[in-house]
Every structure is written in C-alpha cells, then in structure tokens.
Amino acid sequence: MTMELQYDGQVDAAFVVVDGPIEPGGDHYKDRLDQDRFVRYSEVDGRILEYEFLNVRRFGVRLDDLEHREELAALFKEAGFQERDWGHPIPTKVIRRRDRAAG
C-alpha cells in the first residue's frame, strides 16, 4: 500500500489517499470523525480509501485513534506538519474587547 499526501494551502486541508484513485460518483461514502477529520470508505468492502484533515497548519493533525496511524505519522512528519492528540487540545485565542458602553 502506497499512501499519498496532498495539501491545499488555500483551505489548509490535507488529503491522504490510501487506496485510490477515487472516482467521482463512485461506490464510496465519507464519515466525519470530528470537526477537523473525515474518512472516505468503499461501499463495496468498507476499506478506507482516503483521510481528510482540516486546519493542519493551524492546529496540526490528530492521528492517535486512526487505523493507519504509523504510516500517517511518517507522511505528515516528512511533510513538516505537527501532530497533536487529545492530550494537546486545539489552541484557542482569547480576544478581549473594550466595553463600548463604558467608553
């Protein structure tokens, strides 16, 4: 099995084709794992065809619970993406605004 990592910098999304190519309109479906991760499966035999990760430069990629974790970790490390897990939550930025009524 040869995985291929593709990154789209305009939307900060990475796609890893596990078993492709994936035909548009083919026999597959996509499941959402959480707000930043999706998995595309074959409807025929249920095998994983593709992983999709959002916000990969911004927050890193969470791989700790995925079937192909070791292979994915090597791909993302080689491409320079940071890995995160449940122990390292997504960083948030707090924006404090002045009270407009007071000023």
N, C-alpha and C positions, 0 to 999 in steps of 0.2 A: 504494500500500500504506500503510495506516494502522496503526501499532503502538499497542498499549495496554498500559501498565504498571499492574499491580495488586500491592499489597504487603499481606501478612498479618503484622502486628506480633506476634501471639501465637506464631508459629513462626519469625519473622524470615526469611520467604521472599518472593521477588518472582517474579511471573509476567509474561511479556511475550507477549501474543497477537499473532502475526504475521499469520496468515490464519485468522480464526475467523468465527463462534463454533465451538468444538469440541464436537461432540455426544458425550455419554457413550455408550460402547459403539460408537462409530463406527469407521470404517476408518482407524485411526492406531495408532502404537506409540511408545514412549518409550525413548530410549537415554540411558544415564548416561555423561557425559563424564569426570567426576571426582567427588570426594566432595561437591562443592557445586553441580554443574551437570548439568542434564538438557535434552534436546531432544526434542520430540514431532514426529514426521514423519507425513505422509499415506502410507498404504499404497498408495494408488492411483497417485500420481505422484512420491512421495518428497520433496515440498516441505516446508519447515519450517512447522509450524503454531504452535508455542509454545516459548519458552525458560523454564526454571525455575531459579532461583538460590536457594541456601540460605545462611544466615548473612550476609545482605547488610549489615545494620547493624553487625554484629560485626566482619566482616573486609573488607567491600567486595565488588565484583563483578569477576570476571576476564572480559574481553571480547576480548582481543587476538587470539584464534585463531578467532573466530566469524564466520560468513558476513555477518551484518548488523551488524558491529562499529560503524560510524559512527552508524547510527540508534540502536542500543542505548546507545552512549556519551552521545548527546544526551538520550535519555529519562532515563537514570539521573542525569546531571548536573543536569537540570532538577528532578528529584525529591529532590536532595540526597544521593545515595548516592555513596560514594567508589569509584573504580576502582582495581584492582590488576592486576598482571601477574606473570609468572614471576620478574621481577626484584625483586619485592616480595612475599616469601613471607608466608604467614599468620602473624601474630604469635602467639607462644605464651607462656604464663605459667608460670614455674617456681615450684612450691610446695615449699618446704623444710620438712621435718618433723623435729622433735626425735627423737632415737633414744630410744624408750621404755624400752629395756633399760638404758640408761645412767642414767636419772633415777629 
